[in-house]
């Protein structure tokens, strides 16, 4: 467990201690190497090895690579095979995508390191080292969200397209702008627009489910197999709590959450309603789809202490330390008690294997 705690400490120290500018670059490359050069870490390690070996004998535009393994991920594996590289090349490329997205997203927070601390226990440790394809999609999503918040919809769609190439479930990210438009229509009392948008929202959800179910591997593993993902409800609640905080502050106070983009208001409402994903009949499906709502944890908890900075410096510092403590507890509990934590332990890294 020690390597995880070391990287967590490297992330947490600059939250409360001023560091030179180069430290950010150092931490960025630490993340890329820590994630990308892991050895036999993650529950799906063998599956990704199989995908890599299969890609070597497939064409660049193999049907299986496009429909089952996700085209973007297939291209990375095919490139690795062409260059005579192994799984470390594939993981490092995806780690670079994920880390770039995470750092870019956190750079737009009041304290980027606080956001990184919140993200480390689950998003970085579990998702980036376990759900490789989806972590890359989330990396692109976090960049896309920044552009969506800035009103640059075409750029948002460009990054969303890249996310979908890495994992088809990223189509659900489109729920965010759809809900944003619905909220805006309701706020401006445009009844007809609200009804049309609500209809489109429902239609989109059903259409997205059909697209996901068309992927045989997802259908078999998560729906037909009725795989139970222990702790799913807890992880949904991890999104629910910051979303609840955001909504409470947005509707009852005049602070940074009140002034935040409607994008985060949209994500918050989606996170509040996310337990409905359990109606898919598989906790694993709900778990995977809810991953795209994790940025609300980073956005809210990473900035929550700043609600108190104008009231009391001591109170601000206490909340900052509390956020670090909370993140550490989440990491410690997961590594010690999660059903699949054994796949992350011990941490080993190439070439020290």
Secondary structure per residue as TSV (DSSP state, phi and psi in degrees):
chain	resnum	aa	ss	phi	psi
A	1	X	-	360.0	-22.3
A	2	X	H	-53.6	-44.1
A	3	X	H	-56.8	-37.9
A	4	X	H	-65.3	-42.1
A	5	X	H	-68.8	-32.7
A	6	X	H	-65.7	-48.3
A	7	X	H	-65.8	-36.2
A	8	X	H	-60.9	-44.1
A	9	X	H	-63.4	-41.1
A	10	X	H	-61.5	-30.5
A	11	X	H	-80.0	-36.9
A	12	X	H	-78.5	-34.7
A	13	X	H	-54.2	-48.0
A	14	X	H	-71.7	-4.3
A	15	X	H	-67.0	-36.2
A	16	X	H	-117.4	-7.6
A	17	X	S	-123.1	130.2
A	18	X	-	-67.4	133.1
A	19	X	-	-124.4	157.2
A	20	X	-	-67.9	164.4
A	21	X	T	-62.4	-34.4
A	22	X	H	-65.2	-19.4
A	23	X	H	-61.8	-35.3
A	24	X	H	-62.1	-41.8
A	25	X	H	-66.7	-40.5
A	26	X	H	-59.5	-45.9
A	27	X	H	-68.3	-36.8
A	28	X	H	-58.1	-51.4
A	29	X	H	-70.5	-28.1
A	30	X	H	-62.1	-44.0
A	31	X	H	-62.2	-46.9
A	32	X	H	-60.4	-44.9
A	33	X	H	-69.9	-41.1
A	34	X	H	-62.4	-40.4
A	35	X	H	-82.3	-46.7
A	36	X	H	-73.4	-31.0
A	37	X	T	-101.9	15.6
A	38	X	B	-63.0	150.7
A	39	X	S	-123.0	120.1
A	40	X	S	52.1	42.4
A	41	X	-	-113.5	127.8
A	42	X	S	112.8	141.9
A	43	X	T	-67.8	-24.2
A	44	X	T	-103.0	21.9
A	45	X	H	-53.8	-50.1
A	46	X	H	-64.1	-36.1
A	47	X	H	-63.5	-40.1
A	48	X	H	-71.3	-31.6
A	49	X	H	-63.8	-42.8
A	50	X	H	-62.0	-43.3
A	51	X	H	-61.2	-41.7
A	52	X	H	-63.1	-47.0
A	53	X	H	-64.8	-38.4
A	54	X	H	-66.8	-38.2
A	55	X	H	-62.9	-30.6
A	56	X	H	-61.3	-32.6
A	57	X	H	-98.2	-1.3
A	58	X	S	-97.3	161.8
A	59	X	-	-79.1	169.6
A	60	X	T	-62.3	-30.0
A	61	X	T	-116.8	40.8
A	62	X	-	-62.4	139.1
A	63	X	H	-59.8	-41.8
A	64	X	H	-63.9	-38.9
A	65	X	H	-64.0	-33.4
A	66	X	H	-80.2	-44.7
A	67	X	H	-87.9	-34.3
A	68	X	T	-104.5	-51.6
A	69	X	T	-89.2	-0.2
A	70	X	T	73.7	124.4
A	71	X	H	-61.0	-43.6
A	72	X	H	-62.0	-43.3
A	73	X	H	-67.8	-36.3
A	74	X	H	-61.4	-42.4
A	75	X	H	-62.5	-40.0
A	76	X	H	-63.4	-43.1
A	77	X	H	-66.1	-40.1
A	78	X	H	-64.9	-39.6
A	79	X	H	-63.8	-40.1
A	80	X	H	-61.4	-43.9
A	81	X	H	-65.2	-40.2
A	82	X	H	-64.3	-37.0
A	83	X	T	-87.7	4.6
A	84	X	T	60.9	40.4
A	85	X	-	-107.7	164.1
A	86	X	-	-107.5	-159.0
A	87	X	H	-65.3	-25.3
A	88	X	H	-66.8	-34.7
A	89	X	H	-64.2	-48.1
A	90	X	H	-60.1	-50.0
A	91	X	H	-64.2	-35.3
A	92	X	H	-69.8	-38.1
A	93	X	H	-62.8	-47.1
A	94	X	H	-67.1	-37.4
A	95	X	H	-61.9	-38.1
A	96	X	H	-64.6	-40.9
A	97	X	H	-64.3	-49.7
A	98	X	H	-61.3	-49.5
A	99	X	H	-64.1	-38.7
A	100	X	H	-61.3	-44.6
A	101	X	H	-64.5	-44.1
A	102	X	H	-63.7	-47.7
A	103	X	H	-66.6	-37.0
A	104	X	H	-64.8	-42.3
A	105	X	H	-63.6	-47.4
A	106	X	H	-68.5	-26.3
A	107	X	H	-63.0	-21.9
A	108	X	T	-93.0	6.4
A	109	X	S	-93.4	167.6
A	110	X	S	-66.9	-31.0
A	111	X	S	-138.3	101.0
A	112	X	H	-60.7	-35.9
A	113	X	H	-68.9	-32.3
A	114	X	H	-64.0	-40.4
A	115	X	H	-63.2	-40.8
A	116	X	H	-64.6	-37.2
A	117	X	H	-63.0	-45.0
A	118	X	H	-63.4	-37.5
A	119	X	H	-75.1	-25.0
A	120	X	I	-62.5	-46.8
A	121	X	I	-59.4	-44.1
A	122	X	I	-111.6	-52.9
A	123	X	I	-62.3	-46.4
A	124	X	I	-80.4	-50.0
A	125	X	I	-72.5	-50.6
A	126	X	I	-85.1	-52.4
A	127	X	I	-71.2	-53.3
A	128	X	H	-64.9	-27.4
A	129	X	H	-101.0	-3.0
A	130	X	H	-120.1	-49.7
A	131	X	-	-102.0	75.7
A	132	X	H	-55.7	-53.9
A	133	X	H	-60.7	-44.9
A	134	X	H	-69.8	-29.6
A	135	X	H	-65.9	-38.7
A	136	X	H	-64.0	-40.1
A	137	X	H	-62.9	-40.0
A	138	X	H	-67.8	-34.4
A	139	X	H	-58.3	-48.1
A	140	X	H	-65.8	-35.5
A	141	X	H	-60.8	-43.9
A	142	X	H	-65.0	-32.9
A	143	X	H	-69.9	-43.1
A	144	X	H	-59.9	-39.0
A	145	X	H	-63.4	-37.4
A	146	X	H	-62.2	-44.5
A	147	X	H	-69.7	-34.5
A	148	X	H	-65.2	-40.8
A	149	X	H	-64.5	-27.4
A	150	X	T	-87.3	-0.2
A	151	X	T	81.7	12.5
A	152	X	-	-94.9	79.3
A	153	X	H	-68.2	-37.0
A	154	X	H	-65.3	-43.0
A	155	X	H	-65.0	-39.2
A	156	X	H	-57.2	-47.2
A	157	X	H	-63.7	-34.2
A	158	X	H	-63.2	-45.9
A	159	X	H	-72.1	-31.9
A	160	X	H	-63.3	-40.2
A	161	X	H	-60.2	-42.6
A	162	X	H	-64.8	-37.8
A	163	X	H	-63.3	-43.0
A	164	X	H	-65.6	-33.4
A	165	X	H	-61.8	-32.4
A	166	X	H	-84.7	-30.4
A	167	X	-	-158.5	122.6
A	168	X	G	-59.2	-30.0
A	169	X	G	-63.6	-13.3
A	170	X	G	-64.7	-10.8
A	171	X	G	-57.3	-26.1
A	172	X	G	-68.3	-15.6
A	173	X	G	-61.7	-26.3
A	174	X	H	-63.7	-16.9
A	175	X	H	-60.4	-31.4
A	176	X	H	-63.7	-54.3
A	177	X	H	-67.0	-30.3
A	178	X	H	-64.5	-45.9
A	179	X	H	-66.4	-36.4
A	180	X	H	-59.5	-44.9
A	181	X	H	-66.5	-36.2
A	182	X	H	-65.5	-44.0
A	183	X	H	-61.7	-43.7
A	184	X	H	-62.5	-41.7
A	185	X	H	-64.8	-40.1
A	186	X	H	-66.6	-42.1
A	187	X	H	-62.6	-34.5
A	188	X	T	-94.2	9.6
A	189	X	T	55.8	40.1
A	190	X	-	-94.3	89.3
A	191	X	H	-60.4	-48.2
A	192	X	H	-62.0	-45.4
A	193	X	H	-60.1	-40.4
A	194	X	H	-63.0	-42.9
A	195	X	H	-65.8	-44.9
A	196	X	H	-62.5	-45.2
A	197	X	H	-65.8	-38.3
A	198	X	H	-63.8	-41.3
A	199	X	H	-62.5	-45.0
A	200	X	H	-63.5	-37.5
A	201	X	H	-62.5	-47.3
A	202	X	H	-64.0	-43.6
A	203	X	H	-61.7	-40.2
A	204	X	H	-65.8	-41.9
A	205	X	H	-61.2	-46.7
A	206	X	H	-64.6	-40.5
A	207	X	H	-64.2	-40.5
A	208	X	H	-64.9	-40.0
A	209	X	H	-62.2	-40.2
A	210	X	H	-64.1	-39.7
A	211	X	H	-63.7	-44.1
A	212	X	H	-65.9	-41.4
A	213	X	H	-69.0	-18.4
A	214	X	T	-73.8	-15.3
A	215	X	S	-84.8	109.9
A	216	X	H	-58.8	-39.7
A	217	X	H	-66.1	-41.4
A	218	X	H	-65.2	-43.2
A	219	X	I	-62.0	-46.8
A	220	X	I	-69.3	-45.6
A	221	X	I	-73.1	-38.3
A	222	X	I	-106.4	-33.1
A	223	X	I	-99.0	-62.8
A	224	X	I	-63.2	-38.4
A	225	X	T	-74.7	-14.5
A	226	X	-	50.9	45.0
A	227	X	-	-68.7	132.8
A	228	X	-	-93.1	124.8
A	229	X	-	-103.2	99.8
A	230	X	T	-60.6	138.1
A	231	X	T	87.3	5.3
A	232	X	H	-58.2	-44.5
A	233	X	H	-60.1	-38.7
A	234	X	H	-63.4	-42.7
A	235	X	H	-69.3	-34.4
A	236	X	H	-64.7	-37.8
A	237	X	H	-67.4	-29.7
A	238	X	H	-63.5	-30.7
A	239	X	H	-80.5	-37.2
A	240	X	H	-61.9	-44.2
A	241	X	H	-59.9	-55.5
A	242	X	H	-64.2	-32.3
A	243	X	H	-64.7	-40.8
A	244	X	H	-63.6	-42.8
A	245	X	H	-60.1	-45.3
A	246	X	H	-60.1	-47.6
A	247	X	H	-65.1	-40.5
A	248	X	H	-61.9	-46.4
A	249	X	H	-69.4	-36.4
A	250	X	H	-66.5	-40.7
A	251	X	H	-93.3	-11.9
A	252	X	H	-121.1	-11.5
A	253	X	-	-132.9	176.0
A	254	X	-	-125.3	80.4
A	255	X	S	-132.0	-162.6
A	256	X	T	-63.8	-27.3
A	257	X	T	-75.5	-31.7
A	258	X	T	-65.5	-35.5
A	259	X	S	-90.2	-2.8
A	260	X	S	-68.6	161.7
A	261	X	-	-61.0	150.5
A	262	X	H	-62.8	-17.4
A	263	X	H	-57.8	-43.8
A	264	X	H	-76.6	-26.2
A	265	X	H	-66.2	-40.6
A	266	X	H	-63.5	-46.8
A	267	X	H	-62.3	-37.9
A	268	X	H	-62.4	-44.5
A	269	X	H	-65.3	-38.2
A	270	X	H	-64.2	-38.9
A	271	X	H	-67.3	-37.7
A	272	X	H	-62.9	-36.9
A	273	X	H	-90.8	-4.1
A	274	X	G	-58.6	-30.6
A	275	X	G	-57.0	-18.5
A	276	X	G	-65.1	-18.4
A	277	X	G	-62.0	-22.0
A	278	X	G	-64.5	-17.8
A	279	X	G	-70.9	-8.0
A	280	X	G	-67.1	-15.0
A	281	X	S	93.6	-2.0
A	282	X	-	-138.3	122.7
A	283	X	H	-66.2	-29.3
A	284	X	H	-66.5	-42.3
A	285	X	H	-61.4	-44.3
A	286	X	H	-62.0	-39.9
A	287	X	H	-62.3	-47.3
A	288	X	H	-66.2	-44.4
A	289	X	H	-68.5	-31.5
A	290	X	H	-72.7	-13.4
A	291	X	G	-60.0	-30.4
A	292	X	G	-72.8	-5.5
A	293	X	G	-98.7	-5.3
A	294	X	T	-57.9	-32.2
A	295	X	H	-52.1	-24.5
A	296	X	H	-67.5	-30.2
A	297	X	H	-62.3	-47.8
A	298	X	H	-64.4	-43.7
A	299	X	H	-67.1	-44.8
A	300	X	H	-81.1	-56.4
A	301	X	H	-67.4	-31.3
A	302	X	T	-68.0	-21.2
A	303	X	T	-116.0	-6.7
A	304	X	G	-53.2	-42.6
A	305	X	G	-58.5	-24.5
A	306	X	G	-74.8	-6.9
A	307	X	G	-69.1	-19.5
A	308	X	S	-109.8	-2.5
A	309	X	T	-65.4	-31.5
A	310	X	T	-81.1	-16.2
A	311	X	T	-90.8	-47.1
A	312	X	-	-158.9	124.4
A	313	X	H	-64.1	-39.5
A	314	X	H	-65.2	-39.6
A	315	X	H	-66.0	-38.7
A	316	X	H	-60.2	-48.2
A	317	X	H	-62.8	-40.2
A	318	X	H	-61.2	-43.9
A	319	X	H	-68.2	-35.1
A	320	X	H	-62.8	-45.2
A	321	X	H	-66.1	-36.5
A	322	X	H	-65.0	-38.6
A	323	X	H	-64.6	-41.2
A	324	X	H	-63.5	-44.7
A	325	X	H	-62.5	-43.2
A	326	X	H	-59.4	-46.1
A	327	X	H	-63.5	-40.5
A	328	X	H	-64.4	-41.3
A	329	X	H	-63.1	-41.6
A	330	X	H	-60.4	-44.4
A	331	X	H	-63.3	-46.7
A	332	X	H	-64.9	-44.0
A	333	X	H	-63.5	-43.5
A	334	X	H	-63.8	-46.6
A	335	X	H	-65.7	-27.2
A	336	X	H	-95.2	-28.7
A	337	X	H	-125.0	-12.7
A	338	X	-	-65.6	142.1
A	339	X	T	-60.1	-32.8
A	340	X	T	-105.2	12.8
A	341	X	G	-62.1	-25.5
A	342	X	G	-58.6	-27.5
A	343	X	G	-74.1	-12.6
A	344	X	G	-102.7	-5.1
A	345	X	-	-124.8	139.2
A	346	X	S	-77.0	156.2
A	347	X	-	-74.5	128.1
A	348	X	-	-130.4	150.8
A	349	X	B	-135.9	134.7
A	350	X	T	-68.3	137.3
A	351	X	T	-94.8	14.6
A	352	X	-	-90.4	57.5
A	353	X	-	-127.9	360.0
